[in-house]
Amino acid sequence: MLRQLDTFPLVQFLLHNRGLNGEWTDYVIRRGPVEANLSPLEHFLIHEAPVVLATRERAGIFKEKLQKLVQDGVHMASLPCGMMDDLLSLNFKGVPNVTLTGIDLDQQSQILLPNIKRL
């Protein structure tokens, strides 16, 4: 089973880095559930693994709570920000003055983040 796990880029990254960066966290929480052509093991990791389901549920709860705080003049921060999906996925329609700040030690996230346009 370990050999099979080591064939997936997600697991390779996780084992090599002892954790996930912003890009992989974004994949697991937001993009992974819509991926097609997953092997049975990948499907389990993305759709059934308790740690992933708990992380996805927690992200949903945070999003719900944060959305209630969106108002004109709000300054929101994400730390560690990763791909800032926690803030960039919020609905800011009708809220003209919003400041978002992202802080993360993950260099990859800092490089990719300016290229994300979700607002």
URMORA-V840908 format. One record per residue. N is the residue number from 0. OMEGA is omega in whole degrees, 0 to 359 (* if undefined). Layout:
# URMORA-V840908
N & OMEGA
N & OMEGA
This chain:
# URMORA-V840908
0 & 179
1 & 177
2 & 180
3 & 178
4 & 184
5 & 179
6 & 182
7 & 179
8 & 179
9 & 182
10 & 177
11 & 179
12 & 181
13 & 180
14 & 182
15 & 186
16 & 180
17 & 179
18 & 181
19 & 174
20 & 182
21 & 182
22 & 180
23 & 176
24 & 176
25 & 179
26 & 183
27 & 185
28 & 190
29 & 188
30 & 183
31 & 182
32 & 181
33 & 179
34 & 176
35 & 175
36 & 176
37 & 173
38 & 179
39 & 180
40 & 176
41 & 179
42 & 178
43 & 182
44 & 184
45 & 188
46 & 188
47 & 182
48 & 184
49 & 182
50 & 179
51 & 179
52 & 179
53 & 179
54 & 179
55 & 179
56 & 179
57 & 179
58 & 178
59 & 178
60 & 178
61 & 181
62 & 179
63 & 181
64 & 180
65 & 181
66 & 180
67 & 181
68 & 182
69 & 177
70 & 181
71 & 178
72 & 182
73 & 174
74 & 182
75 & 179
76 & 177
77 & 184
78 & 348
79 & 190
80 & 184
81 & 179
82 & 178
83 & 180
84 & 179
85 & 180
86 & 184
87 & 179
88 & 179
89 & 179
90 & 180
91 & 180
92 & 180
93 & 179
94 & 190
95 & 188
96 & 182
97 & 174
98 & 178
99 & 178
100 & 177
101 & 179
102 & 181
103 & 174
104 & 182
105 & 182
106 & 180
107 & 179
108 & 180
109 & 178
110 & 184
111 & 187
112 & 181
113 & 181
114 & 182
115 & 178
116 & 182
117 & 184
118 & *
